[in-house]
Amino acid sequence: MPDPRGHPVPFRAWGFAPRDIPLAAAATLIGVLVLWQAGASAGLISTKFLSAPAQIARALFDLSVSGELWLHLSASLRRLAFGWLIGTAAGLAVGFAVGLFTLARSPGMAIVSALFPIPKIALVPLFIIWFGIGEGSKIVTLAFGVFFPTVINTMAGVDGVPRGLIRMGQSFGLSRMAIIGKIVLPDSLPAILSGFRITTSTAIILLVAAEMIGAEKGIGAFVLSAGNLYDTDSLLAGIVVLSVMGLIVSFVLGRIERALLGWR
Amino acid sequence: MSSVRLRADCISHAYKSLSVLDDISLTAEAGEVLVLVGPSGCGKSTLLGILGGLLAPTSGTVRMDGEARSDCLNPLTYVFQDFSLLPWRSVAGNVSLALEGTRLDTASRHARIAEVLGLTGLTEFRDALPKQLSGGMRQRVGIARALAVRPAVLLMDEPLSALDGQTRDLLLDEFAGLIARSGVTAIYVTHNLSEAVRVGHQVAVLSRRPGRLREIIRIDRPILERRPSDPDLVSLEAMLWRLIREDAATADREMKRA
């Protein structure tokens, strides 16, 4: 029999609003490490194939004290910085040109569309032939890999600038350069910075690949050499360094985004 | 008072094969407000774009007669329907944009920004970002930015249509006062007929697409003496509605079909 007072309306707008819980993130990572260490100590995980966190930490400490880590890390960071900066500078220039000028748009997009899908790692041997086994081929590999996503994100950012804002600038008599500098560049910055997140990850992947193909120094070369020697402690220590490198880059980009895009 | 008038002669415009405006000739007299009304899609905003040089007409010419004031920095200045504010700039920064690259030195620029922010009641919001402002406040910024360049002709594209009814009524009073006191020549596009009779010295009625000039109605009562409830304005509004009602209904049906 229906309740003459009616029935309460149930709340239905539940969920679909995930929140960040920093403590849960930290606890998860620590939990995984503890379980991993416990598994290794109890003999459930073979440390021959997967070193325990304590062994990896010890290897990291030894590599750090001996100076070997810094030797490899500095070589990798130098390549990463040069390759990323060259690819980014070229990508931004081409991206803006394609986004702004009719003359550059179709030719630029034709080249980008044709070359972007090529797996860049496949080009490493070609770059070695062209630029030698030294630094040149590695930096060009990184720059090449960074270039295309930068072009595409920059062009998308420029294309996404509301035409109304550009017309507003024109209606106030702003010069073309002023419109680019004061309207187009700031408005496309979110897309460009979002592209940086992709390109820094791409650059780290290509760095390791290039260093594995032909390098004596660098984290990629170090990981490969450790693998050849079945030294899983050092191998995983190298991987931890790469992971930390990625985290630091991500953190720095996050700070830059917060500083430049606080208006959003 | 502005001594500049803006004259459109035989303006026609088409987007590819779609004719939008057909042979429009009209004049915004010096120091007066010309209002453009008409059904949706009749080409009011297109005509405003042509009048301000943001759109090239398929045929016809637009001419500006008379000398702008010596302190005018941008003779033809727009106030946009969507405000067109830069979200990364503060209120003062948005106003400043219109003055950057002009002959004003920094001190004069700051003085002019302070002046127009005072005129539009934005002084205490000078450092706020657009996202921190209501729609009405954002449009005040748009108006302040336009006034800062001391325009000879102000071109306003439905400046109040993005606002809620209460804010629109409040801002309309201020707006009408600002325009009337500044004596600027203005062209004001709206679909709101009560706005048209409150701010216009002339109301040009356009037909449905392709927009043709149906009639120009003159309102002689000074803007500052007009009240929304004035019987003559109410009857004028009703007359305007009778003029465009059938066209508006037809345009609405055509849009639904499209």
Interface residues (C-beta under 8 A of the other chain):
Chain A: P162 G164 L165 R167 M168 G169 Q170 S171 F172 G173 L174 S175 A178 K182 I183 P186 D187 W263 R264
Chain B: G52 L54 L73 N74 L76 T77 Y78 F80 D82 S84 L86 P87 W88 R89 L97 A98 E100 G101 T102 L129 K131 R145 V149
